[in-house]
Amino acid sequence: MPYVLSINIGSRVEFDQAAVGHTGIGKRPVDGPVDVRAPGPAGTGGSGVVGDHVSDLRNHGGDDQAVYAYAREELDEWSVDLGRDLRPGLFGENLTTVGIDVSGALVGERWRIGGLLLQATVPRVPCRTFAGVMEERGWVKTFTRRALPGAYFRVLEPGTITAGDEITIEHRPDHGVTMARAFRALTLEPELLPGLLAAGDDLTEELRRRVERRAFDPA
């Protein structure tokens, strides 16, 4: 049974390596129920997880990046590679999951967690703040090569969730465009970009624009 191992929330901390001089990426598991709702448009809306801080609103947060999930199993793989334990929330994920392939989630896939309904939108692309937190040489390139990005979600129906809640896939599209495939197209394999359009209306407007611009406008 897939479930939420932990719900992770970050507070604002000063951080020289962040683009805006501070960050909320260093998230920690919290006890008890947590409310999740749509935060508002990109640029003004922050995290969909109540109490979670987003510093760089230009590049993070908003309705299409309301909740970020990453699999405990993938953290365990990284732990082996890096030779150190990786706690839940270290990658900046709001939800650390067990028993579900987060990077294999399809664009538009819907997850039910209690009364909360989420829809997968875009993969996470690593930034210099993430690299600074990890303190691993060449981290952005290392993370990119692995192509296990996790997934951002929008909130279709708000709700209150608790660690241990079951995750149920309510809808899985048949277009085959996974988070991992979208990530590879946006980073390492631009020849995959046209294929992302198979996701149709499940693509976010921003991702559609990026795909069309990069795939069909060589300049």
FITIFI-716145 format. One record per residue (C-alpha): residue in one letter; residue number from 1; chain; x, y, z. Coordinates in steps of 0.2 Angstrom, whole numbers, plus 5000, padded with zeros to 4 digits. Example, Ala and Ser with C-alpha at 12.3 -4.5 7.8 and 13.67 -1.06 7.14 Angstrom:
2
bator tornu = A	vexvo = 1	vexmi = A	east = 5062	north = 4978	up = 5039;
bator tornu = S	vexvo = 2	vexmi = A	east = 5068	north = 4995	up = 5036;
//
This chain:
219
bator tornu = M	vexvo = 1	vexmi = A	east = 5000	north = 5000	up = 5000;
bator tornu = P	vexvo = 2	vexmi = A	east = 5008	north = 5017	up = 4995;
bator tornu = Y	vexvo = 3	vexmi = A	east = 5008	north = 5029	up = 5009;
bator tornu = V	vexvo = 4	vexmi = A	east = 5015	north = 5046	up = 5015;
bator tornu = L	vexvo = 5	vexmi = A	east = 5030	north = 5043	up = 5026;
bator tornu = S	vexvo = 6	vexmi = A	east = 5032	north = 5061	up = 5031;
bator tornu = I	vexvo = 7	vexmi = A	east = 5025	north = 5078	up = 5028;
bator tornu = N	vexvo = 8	vexmi = A	east = 5039	north = 5090	up = 5027;
bator tornu = I	vexvo = 9	vexmi = A	east = 5039	north = 5109	up = 5030;
bator tornu = G	vexvo = 10	vexmi = A	east = 5053	north = 5122	up = 5028;
bator tornu = S	vexvo = 11	vexmi = A	east = 5056	north = 5139	up = 5037;
bator tornu = R	vexvo = 12	vexmi = A	east = 5065	north = 5154	up = 5030;
bator tornu = V	vexvo = 13	vexmi = A	east = 5084	north = 5153	up = 5033;
bator tornu = E	vexvo = 14	vexmi = A	east = 5097	north = 5165	up = 5027;
bator tornu = F	vexvo = 15	vexmi = A	east = 5108	north = 5156	up = 5014;
bator tornu = D	vexvo = 16	vexmi = A	east = 5121	north = 5164	up = 5003;
bator tornu = Q	vexvo = 17	vexmi = A	east = 5120	north = 5151	up = 4989;
bator tornu = A	vexvo = 18	vexmi = A	east = 5102	north = 5154	up = 4986;
bator tornu = A	vexvo = 19	vexmi = A	east = 5098	north = 5166	up = 4972;
bator tornu = V	vexvo = 20	vexmi = A	east = 5088	north = 5178	up = 4984;
bator tornu = G	vexvo = 21	vexmi = A	east = 5099	north = 5176	up = 4999;
bator tornu = H	vexvo = 22	vexmi = A	east = 5087	north = 5165	up = 5009;
bator tornu = T	vexvo = 23	vexmi = A	east = 5078	north = 5148	up = 5006;
bator tornu = G	vexvo = 24	vexmi = A	east = 5065	north = 5137	up = 5013;
bator tornu = I	vexvo = 25	vexmi = A	east = 5072	north = 5121	up = 5005;
bator tornu = G	vexvo = 26	vexmi = A	east = 5078	north = 5113	up = 5021;
bator tornu = K	vexvo = 27	vexmi = A	east = 5062	north = 5105	up = 5026;
bator tornu = R	vexvo = 28	vexmi = A	east = 5059	north = 5094	up = 5041;
bator tornu = P	vexvo = 29	vexmi = A	east = 5045	north = 5081	up = 5045;
bator tornu = V	vexvo = 30	vexmi = A	east = 5031	north = 5088	up = 5056;
bator tornu = D	vexvo = 31	vexmi = A	east = 5019	north = 5079	up = 5067;
bator tornu = G	vexvo = 32	vexmi = A	east = 5000	north = 5079	up = 5066;
bator tornu = P	vexvo = 33	vexmi = A	east = 4988	north = 5085	up = 5053;
bator tornu = V	vexvo = 34	vexmi = A	east = 4993	north = 5097	up = 5039;
bator tornu = D	vexvo = 35	vexmi = A	east = 4982	north = 5107	up = 5028;
bator tornu = V	vexvo = 36	vexmi = A	east = 4985	north = 5108	up = 5009;
bator tornu = R	vexvo = 37	vexmi = A	east = 4977	north = 5120	up = 4997;
bator tornu = A	vexvo = 38	vexmi = A	east = 4980	north = 5129	up = 4981;
bator tornu = P	vexvo = 39	vexmi = A	east = 4992	north = 5143	up = 4985;
bator tornu = G	vexvo = 40	vexmi = A	east = 4988	north = 5155	up = 4970;
bator tornu = P	vexvo = 41	vexmi = A	east = 4997	north = 5159	up = 4954;
bator tornu = A	vexvo = 42	vexmi = A	east = 5015	north = 5158	up = 4951;
bator tornu = G	vexvo = 43	vexmi = A	east = 5025	north = 5173	up = 4956;
bator tornu = T	vexvo = 44	vexmi = A	east = 5013	north = 5177	up = 4971;
bator tornu = G	vexvo = 45	vexmi = A	east = 5008	north = 5160	up = 4977;
bator tornu = G	vexvo = 46	vexmi = A	east = 5020	north = 5150	up = 4988;
bator tornu = S	vexvo = 47	vexmi = A	east = 5018	north = 5132	up = 4994;
bator tornu = G	vexvo = 48	vexmi = A	east = 5002	north = 5123	up = 4995;
bator tornu = V	vexvo = 49	vexmi = A	east = 5007	north = 5115	up = 5011;
bator tornu = V	vexvo = 50	vexmi = A	east = 5001	north = 5127	up = 5025;
bator tornu = G	vexvo = 51	vexmi = A	east = 5016	north = 5133	up = 5035;
bator tornu = D	vexvo = 52	vexmi = A	east = 5029	north = 5129	up = 5022;
bator tornu = H	vexvo = 53	vexmi = A	east = 5040	north = 5143	up = 5016;
bator tornu = V	vexvo = 54	vexmi = A	east = 5045	north = 5147	up = 4998;
bator tornu = S	vexvo = 55	vexmi = A	east = 5058	north = 5161	up = 4996;
bator tornu = D	vexvo = 56	vexmi = A	east = 5061	north = 5162	up = 4977;
bator tornu = L	vexvo = 57	vexmi = A	east = 5043	north = 5165	up = 4971;
bator tornu = R	vexvo = 58	vexmi = A	east = 5049	north = 5169	up = 4954;
bator tornu = N	vexvo = 59	vexmi = A	east = 5055	north = 5151	up = 4951;
bator tornu = H	vexvo = 60	vexmi = A	east = 5046	north = 5141	up = 4964;
bator tornu = G	vexvo = 61	vexmi = A	east = 5029	north = 5139	up = 4971;
bator tornu = G	vexvo = 62	vexmi = A	east = 5012	north = 5143	up = 4964;
bator tornu = D	vexvo = 63	vexmi = A	east = 4997	north = 5132	up = 4959;
bator tornu = D	vexvo = 64	vexmi = A	east = 5007	north = 5121	up = 4947;
bator tornu = Q	vexvo = 65	vexmi = A	east = 5021	north = 5118	up = 4960;
bator tornu = A	vexvo = 66	vexmi = A	east = 5010	north = 5118	up = 4975;
bator tornu = V	vexvo = 67	vexmi = A	east = 5017	north = 5101	up = 4982;
bator tornu = Y	vexvo = 68	vexmi = A	east = 5033	north = 5092	up = 4979;
bator tornu = A	vexvo = 69	vexmi = A	east = 5035	north = 5074	up = 4982;
bator tornu = Y	vexvo = 70	vexmi = A	east = 5050	north = 5062	up = 4982;
bator tornu = A	vexvo = 71	vexmi = A	east = 5051	north = 5043	up = 4985;
bator tornu = R	vexvo = 72	vexmi = A	east = 5060	north = 5036	up = 5000;
bator tornu = E	vexvo = 73	vexmi = A	east = 5066	north = 5022	up = 4989;
bator tornu = E	vexvo = 74	vexmi = A	east = 5075	north = 5035	up = 4978;
bator tornu = L	vexvo = 75	vexmi = A	east = 5082	north = 5044	up = 4993;
bator tornu = D	vexvo = 76	vexmi = A	east = 5089	north = 5027	up = 4999;
bator tornu = E	vexvo = 77	vexmi = A	east = 5097	north = 5024	up = 4982;
bator tornu = W	vexvo = 78	vexmi = A	east = 5106	north = 5041	up = 4984;
bator tornu = S	vexvo = 79	vexmi = A	east = 5111	north = 5037	up = 5001;
bator tornu = V	vexvo = 80	vexmi = A	east = 5120	north = 5022	up = 4995;
bator tornu = D	vexvo = 81	vexmi = A	east = 5129	north = 5032	up = 4981;
bator tornu = L	vexvo = 82	vexmi = A	east = 5133	north = 5046	up = 4992;
bator tornu = G	vexvo = 83	vexmi = A	east = 5138	north = 5036	up = 5007;
bator tornu = R	vexvo = 84	vexmi = A	east = 5128	north = 5045	up = 5020;
bator tornu = D	vexvo = 85	vexmi = A	east = 5110	north = 5045	up = 5026;
bator tornu = L	vexvo = 86	vexmi = A	east = 5098	north = 5057	up = 5018;
bator tornu = R	vexvo = 87	vexmi = A	east = 5083	north = 5062	up = 5030;
bator tornu = P	vexvo = 88	vexmi = A	east = 5066	north = 5065	up = 5023;
bator tornu = G	vexvo = 89	vexmi = A	east = 5064	north = 5083	up = 5017;
bator tornu = L	vexvo = 90	vexmi = A	east = 5082	north = 5085	up = 5013;
bator tornu = F	vexvo = 91	vexmi = A	east = 5078	north = 5086	up = 4994;
bator tornu = G	vexvo = 92	vexmi = A	east = 5065	north = 5100	up = 4998;
bator tornu = E	vexvo = 93	vexmi = A	east = 5051	north = 5088	up = 4996;
bator tornu = N	vexvo = 94	vexmi = A	east = 5035	north = 5091	up = 5005;
bator tornu = L	vexvo = 95	vexmi = A	east = 5029	north = 5073	up = 5004;
bator tornu = T	vexvo = 96	vexmi = A	east = 5041	north = 5059	up = 5006;
bator tornu = T	vexvo = 97	vexmi = A	east = 5032	north = 5043	up = 5000;
bator tornu = V	vexvo = 98	vexmi = A	east = 5034	north = 5024	up = 5001;
bator tornu = G	vexvo = 99	vexmi = A	east = 5028	north = 5012	up = 4988;
bator tornu = I	vexvo = 100	vexmi = A	east = 5024	north = 5023	up = 4973;
bator tornu = D	vexvo = 101	vexmi = A	east = 5035	north = 5027	up = 4958;
bator tornu = V	vexvo = 102	vexmi = A	east = 5035	north = 5046	up = 4960;
bator tornu = S	vexvo = 103	vexmi = A	east = 5047	north = 5050	up = 4945;
bator tornu = G	vexvo = 104	vexmi = A	east = 5037	north = 5037	up = 4935;
bator tornu = A	vexvo = 105	vexmi = A	east = 5021	north = 5047	up = 4938;
bator tornu = L	vexvo = 106	vexmi = A	east = 5012	north = 5053	up = 4922;
bator tornu = V	vexvo = 107	vexmi = A	east = 5009	north = 5071	up = 4918;
bator tornu = G	vexvo = 108	vexmi = A	east = 4991	north = 5073	up = 4924;
bator tornu = E	vexvo = 109	vexmi = A	east = 4991	north = 5058	up = 4935;
bator tornu = R	vexvo = 110	vexmi = A	east = 4979	north = 5061	up = 4950;
bator tornu = W	vexvo = 111	vexmi = A	east = 4983	north = 5055	up = 4968;
bator tornu = R	vexvo = 112	vexmi = A	east = 4970	north = 5054	up = 4982;
bator tornu = I	vexvo = 113	vexmi = A	east = 4977	north = 5056	up = 5000;
bator tornu = G	vexvo = 114	vexmi = A	east = 4963	north = 5057	up = 5012;
bator tornu = G	vexvo = 115	vexmi = A	east = 4952	north = 5071	up = 5006;
bator tornu = L	vexvo = 116	vexmi = A	east = 4966	north = 5079	up = 4996;
bator tornu = L	vexvo = 117	vexmi = A	east = 4967	north = 5077	up = 4977;
bator tornu = L	vexvo = 118	vexmi = A	east = 4983	north = 5081	up = 4969;
bator tornu = Q	vexvo = 119	vexmi = A	east = 4988	north = 5081	up = 4950;
bator tornu = A	vexvo = 120	vexmi = A	east = 5005	north = 5078	up = 4944;
bator tornu = T	vexvo = 121	vexmi = A	east = 5012	north = 5093	up = 4934;
bator tornu = V	vexvo = 122	vexmi = A	east = 5030	north = 5095	up = 4931;
bator tornu = P	vexvo = 123	vexmi = A	east = 5047	north = 5087	up = 4936;
bator tornu = R	vexvo = 124	vexmi = A	east = 5059	north = 5096	up = 4948;
bator tornu = V	vexvo = 125	vexmi = A	east = 5074	north = 5104	up = 4939;
bator tornu = P	vexvo = 126	vexmi = A	east = 5089	north = 5106	up = 4951;
bator tornu = C	vexvo = 127	vexmi = A	east = 5095	north = 5123	up = 4955;
bator tornu = R	vexvo = 128	vexmi = A	east = 5111	north = 5131	up = 4964;
bator tornu = T	vexvo = 129	vexmi = A	east = 5101	north = 5132	up = 4981;
bator tornu = F	vexvo = 130	vexmi = A	east = 5099	north = 5113	up = 4980;
bator tornu = A	vexvo = 131	vexmi = A	east = 5117	north = 5110	up = 4976;
bator tornu = G	vexvo = 132	vexmi = A	east = 5122	north = 5121	up = 4990;
bator tornu = V	vexvo = 133	vexmi = A	east = 5111	north = 5112	up = 5003;
bator tornu = M	vexvo = 134	vexmi = A	east = 5118	north = 5095	up = 4997;
bator tornu = E	vexvo = 135	vexmi = A	east = 5137	north = 5100	up = 4997;
bator tornu = E	vexvo = 136	vexmi = A	east = 5141	north = 5088	up = 4984;
bator tornu = R	vexvo = 137	vexmi = A	east = 5153	north = 5093	up = 4971;
bator tornu = G	vexvo = 138	vexmi = A	east = 5145	north = 5093	up = 4954;
bator tornu = W	vexvo = 139	vexmi = A	east = 5128	north = 5089	up = 4962;
bator tornu = V	vexvo = 140	vexmi = A	east = 5117	north = 5097	up = 4948;
bator tornu = K	vexvo = 141	vexmi = A	east = 5125	north = 5087	up = 4935;
bator tornu = T	vexvo = 142	vexmi = A	east = 5125	north = 5071	up = 4946;
bator tornu = F	vexvo = 143	vexmi = A	east = 5106	north = 5073	up = 4950;
bator tornu = T	vexvo = 144	vexmi = A	east = 5102	north = 5077	up = 4931;
bator tornu = R	vexvo = 145	vexmi = A	east = 5111	north = 5062	up = 4925;
bator tornu = R	vexvo = 146	vexmi = A	east = 5101	north = 5050	up = 4937;
bator tornu = A	vexvo = 147	vexmi = A	east = 5085	north = 5058	up = 4930;
bator tornu = L	vexvo = 148	vexmi = A	east = 5074	north = 5054	up = 4945;
bator tornu = P	vexvo = 149	vexmi = A	east = 5067	north = 5071	up = 4948;
bator tornu = G	vexvo = 150	vexmi = A	east = 5052	north = 5067	up = 4959;
bator tornu = A	vexvo = 151	vexmi = A	east = 5036	north = 5077	up = 4954;
bator tornu = Y	vexvo = 152	vexmi = A	east = 5027	north = 5093	up = 4958;
bator tornu = F	vexvo = 153	vexmi = A	east = 5008	north = 5093	up = 4960;
bator tornu = R	vexvo = 154	vexmi = A	east = 4994	north = 5105	up = 4959;
bator tornu = V	vexvo = 155	vexmi = A	east = 4980	north = 5104	up = 4972;
bator tornu = L	vexvo = 156	vexmi = A	east = 4963	north = 5100	up = 4963;
bator tornu = E	vexvo = 157	vexmi = A	east = 4954	north = 5097	up = 4980;
bator tornu = P	vexvo = 158	vexmi = A	east = 4961	north = 5104	up = 4996;
bator tornu = G	vexvo = 159	vexmi = A	east = 4962	north = 5093	up = 5011;
bator tornu = T	vexvo = 160	vexmi = A	east = 4971	north = 5089	up = 5028;
bator tornu = I	vexvo = 161	vexmi = A	east = 4983	north = 5075	up = 5028;
bator tornu = T	vexvo = 162	vexmi = A	east = 4994	north = 5066	up = 5041;
bator tornu = A	vexvo = 163	vexmi = A	east = 5010	north = 5055	up = 5039;
bator tornu = G	vexvo = 164	vexmi = A	east = 5004	north = 5037	up = 5036;
bator tornu = D	vexvo = 165	vexmi = A	east = 4990	north = 5042	up = 5025;
bator tornu = E	vexvo = 166	vexmi = A	east = 4987	north = 5030	up = 5010;
bator tornu = I	vexvo = 167	vexmi = A	east = 4990	north = 5036	up = 4993;
bator tornu = T	vexvo = 168	vexmi = A	east = 4978	north = 5030	up = 4979;
bator tornu = I	vexvo = 169	vexmi = A	east = 4980	north = 5034	up = 4961;
bator tornu = E	vexvo = 170	vexmi = A	east = 4963	north = 5039	up = 4955;
bator tornu = H	vexvo = 171	vexmi = A	east = 4967	north = 5043	up = 4937;
bator tornu = R	vexvo = 172	vexmi = A	east = 4982	north = 5038	up = 4926;
bator tornu = P	vexvo = 173	vexmi = A	east = 4983	north = 5045	up = 4908;
bator tornu = D	vexvo = 174	vexmi = A	east = 4987	north = 5034	up = 4894;
bator tornu = H	vexvo = 175	vexmi = A	east = 4999	north = 5046	up = 4885;
bator tornu = G	vexvo = 176	vexmi = A	east = 5015	north = 5039	up = 4893;
bator tornu = V	vexvo = 177	vexmi = A	east = 5023	north = 5055	up = 4897;
bator tornu = T	vexvo = 178	vexmi = A	east = 5031	north = 5053	up = 4914;
bator tornu = M	vexvo = 179	vexmi = A	east = 5040	north = 5065	up = 4925;
bator tornu = A	vexvo = 180	vexmi = A	east = 5057	north = 5056	up = 4921;
bator tornu = R	vexvo = 181	vexmi = A	east = 5054	north = 5058	up = 4903;
bator tornu = A	vexvo = 182	vexmi = A	east = 5049	north = 5076	up = 4904;
bator tornu = F	vexvo = 183	vexmi = A	east = 5064	north = 5079	up = 4914;
bator tornu = R	vexvo = 184	vexmi = A	east = 5076	north = 5071	up = 4902;
bator tornu = A	vexvo = 185	vexmi = A	east = 5068	north = 5081	up = 4888;
bator tornu = L	vexvo = 186	vexmi = A	east = 5070	north = 5097	up = 4897;
bator tornu = T	vexvo = 187	vexmi = A	east = 5088	north = 5094	up = 4902;
bator tornu = L	vexvo = 188	vexmi = A	east = 5098	north = 5080	up = 4893;
bator tornu = E	vexvo = 189	vexmi = A	east = 5088	north = 5074	up = 4878;
bator tornu = P	vexvo = 190	vexmi = A	east = 5080	north = 5089	up = 4869;
bator tornu = E	vexvo = 191	vexmi = A	east = 5075	north = 5077	up = 4855;
bator tornu = L	vexvo = 192	vexmi = A	east = 5062	north = 5071	up = 4866;
bator tornu = L	vexvo = 193	vexmi = A	east = 5053	north = 5088	up = 4868;
bator tornu = P	vexvo = 194	vexmi = A	east = 5040	north = 5086	up = 4854;
bator tornu = G	vexvo = 195	vexmi = A	east = 5034	north = 5069	up = 4862;
bator tornu = L	vexvo = 196	vexmi = A	east = 5029	north = 5079	up = 4877;
bator tornu = L	vexvo = 197	vexmi = A	east = 5015	north = 5086	up = 4868;
bator tornu = A	vexvo = 198	vexmi = A	east = 5006	north = 5069	up = 4868;
bator tornu = A	vexvo = 199	vexmi = A	east = 5001	north = 5074	up = 4886;
bator tornu = G	vexvo = 200	vexmi = A	east = 4989	north = 5086	up = 4878;
bator tornu = D	vexvo = 201	vexmi = A	east = 4979	north = 5096	up = 4890;
bator tornu = D	vexvo = 202	vexmi = A	east = 4988	north = 5089	up = 4905;
bator tornu = L	vexvo = 203	vexmi = A	east = 5003	north = 5099	up = 4901;
bator tornu = T	vexvo = 204	vexmi = A	east = 5004	north = 5115	up = 4911;
bator tornu = E	vexvo = 205	vexmi = A	east = 5004	north = 5131	up = 4900;
bator tornu = E	vexvo = 206	vexmi = A	east = 5022	north = 5135	up = 4905;
bator tornu = L	vexvo = 207	vexmi = A	east = 5028	north = 5118	up = 4900;
bator tornu = R	vexvo = 208	vexmi = A	east = 5019	north = 5118	up = 4884;
bator tornu = R	vexvo = 209	vexmi = A	east = 5027	north = 5135	up = 4880;
bator tornu = R	vexvo = 210	vexmi = A	east = 5044	north = 5129	up = 4884;
bator tornu = V	vexvo = 211	vexmi = A	east = 5042	north = 5113	up = 4874;
bator tornu = E	vexvo = 212	vexmi = A	east = 5035	north = 5123	up = 4858;
bator tornu = R	vexvo = 213	vexmi = A	east = 5049	north = 5136	up = 4860;
bator tornu = R	vexvo = 214	vexmi = A	east = 5063	north = 5124	up = 4861;
bator tornu = A	vexvo = 215	vexmi = A	east = 5057	north = 5110	up = 4850;
bator tornu = F	vexvo = 216	vexmi = A	east = 5051	north = 5121	up = 4835;
bator tornu = D	vexvo = 217	vexmi = A	east = 5061	north = 5137	up = 4837;
bator tornu = P	vexvo = 218	vexmi = A	east = 5079	north = 5133	up = 4835;
bator tornu = A	vexvo = 219	vexmi = A	east = 5084	north = 5151	up = 4837;
//
